Amino acid sequence: MVIVYIEEAGELAQQALAFAHELGEPLHALAAGGAPAVAGVETIHVAEDDVFASHAPAAIAQALVELVERLAPTAVVAAGTERGNEVLAHAAARLDVPFSANCVAATAGDPMHVTRVRWGGSLLEDARLHGSPKLLTVQPHAVPAAENTGDEPETEAFAPTLSEGDRLVRVVERVAAADGGISLADAKVVVSAGRGAGSPEGFGIIEELAGLLGGAVGCSRAVTMAGWRPHTDQVGQTGTKIAPEIYIACGISGATQHMAGCKGAKALLAINTDADAPILASADYAVIGDLHEVVPAVSAELRKARGD
Amino acid sequence: MRVLVCVKRVPLTGGRMVLTENAQAIETRHLGFTISPHEECGVEEAVRIVEAHGGESVVLTLGPKEAEEQLRDAMALGMDRAIHLVTDGEEWDPQATASAIVDAIREDESANGPFDLVFFGNESADGGNYQVGIRVAYSLGRPVATGLKGVTFEGGNVRCEQEVAGGRDVYVLPRPAVVGVLEGLNLPRYPSVPAKLRAQRKPVESRTPSRPESRLEKVRLVVPEGQGKEAVILGHGPEAAPAVVEVLQQIGVA
């Protein structure tokens, strides 16, 4: 048996279920607080307690540990989200077993052979995962999602035994964000620049083009480290991961740190003075030229095309 | 206030990943080194806490002897002293890393009292295992919150903030506690030349723990196949603008 921890129903849960299905054993699911709308598993075990009204990683991990002790699965799988990785790391610490985060493939066995991502996806690692059960998460958008169809699973509620310490780490407050316009993660168009913008003011032409396209402004890590733009604008391994219809990268060389953040873009247009810049190897379209000349020309052309 | 920050030496990768012949590591002959970006913010935060509240900041790493460079860098930013768990350069798996760090923390705390706060980067830039800080917290019996972009002291507690869709989620942990932080927590300072010189004289305590067997055992690294893309060159300079707009219209965003 394999247990899949479901944080919430949706695309990433379906990817985790598809990955777990490949291990060739019956699937059970664990959820905390309420049953998610997922099919394709025999039973959804729902941990019930008031603490699950908000995110409480230590308590969820304790529920998972109880389920593991009761059902003795060979593996526990979750989506490799921030919270999926967090809960499985808590469970791994409690069970004192290894945990392999952000896998793209696994072959059942002992040890289990896994392939996992490093450097935000710029490298892969083949590894042997020892211990029992095997704990692993699935790299988001690396495997196809299972269709959410099939028989309605049985739901079994249980009340895990939680200590005061288990209840301690929980969300006690949600501070709403000020409405900051289009979020980078959800934008259909992202226009970004690197240090080549020259100064904070150099982003004026980037903002103008992004505005014309109803998109968001992004930047490289060098720009945030220089204090030119806030970290919330940073695209990259340690910034925001974006997935727009088109990503327009201006004067960005294509360092692995940056590329790990824009792998999800459906199309990439690079505007760069250097025809040999690494970013061109990942680009669908390129303009060879200085962003200070090309970007205003594109904005002007867009206005012309719209008859402004 | 006593604050510990755990950091990891990693190569400064450029545009392309090149592996060593045995595929066990990145070829670093032509690369510089740094610490993971999340950890840079941990160092900055620890320095700010001690500036504001007094006390001592300590930086710890598990890594080869060359990792002393990263400890000196952190001390140039204001950390007071360093603990170096020296390895032979072989990579340690997350469980082994956590266990060696726990031993070092216990030893330091038995002489100097508990650390009010222990910082980890949420995940290392290279391994991305998302677990060392959490394992250390469990071994020490302390609460841990991760994925944080806000860490502030409130009386005997530490207020931890996570960026989530639509706002910020807040956790309040009693101290001593362990936190996993993300880049964006603050904007790290640059070291001054006098601070770099002072850092050369700050104390580094080293120990040589022995490496247990890996339970998440690296077999080899692989450079993922490129997408095999060949970019369509739309033109050179501003004359390319009409071709760009045509592409934007085709995609349906113009």
Interface residues (C-beta under 8 A of the other chain):
Chain A: S54 H55 P57 A58 E82 R83 N85 E86 A89 H90 A92 A93 R94 D96 V97 P98 F99 S100 A101 N102 P111 H113 T115 V117 R118 W119 G120 G121 S122 L123 L124 E125 D126 A127 R128 L129 H130 G131 G165 L168 V169 R170 V171 V172 E173 R174 V175 A176 A177 S183 A185 K188 V189 L213 G214 G215 R221 T224 M225 G227 H231 T232 Q234 Q237 T238 G239 E245 I246 S253 G254 A255 T256 Q257 A267 L269 A270 A275 A277 P278 I279 L280 A281 S282 A283 D284 Y285 A286 V287 I288 G289 D290 E293 V294 P296 A297 V298 A300 E301 L302 A305
Chain B: T13 G14 G15 R16 M17 I26 S36 P37 H38 D93 P94 Q95 N122 E123 A125 D126 G127 G128 N129 Y130 Q131 I134 R135 A137 Y138 S139 G141 P143 V144 A145 T146 G147 E161 V164 A165 G166 G167 R168 D169 V170 Y171 V172 L173 P174 L182 E183 G184 L187 P188 R215 L216 E217 K218 V219 R220 L221 V222 V223 P224 G226 Q227 K229 A231 V232 I233 L234 G235 H236 G237 P238 E239 A240 A241 P242 A243 V244 V245 V247 L248 Q249 I251 G252 V253 A254
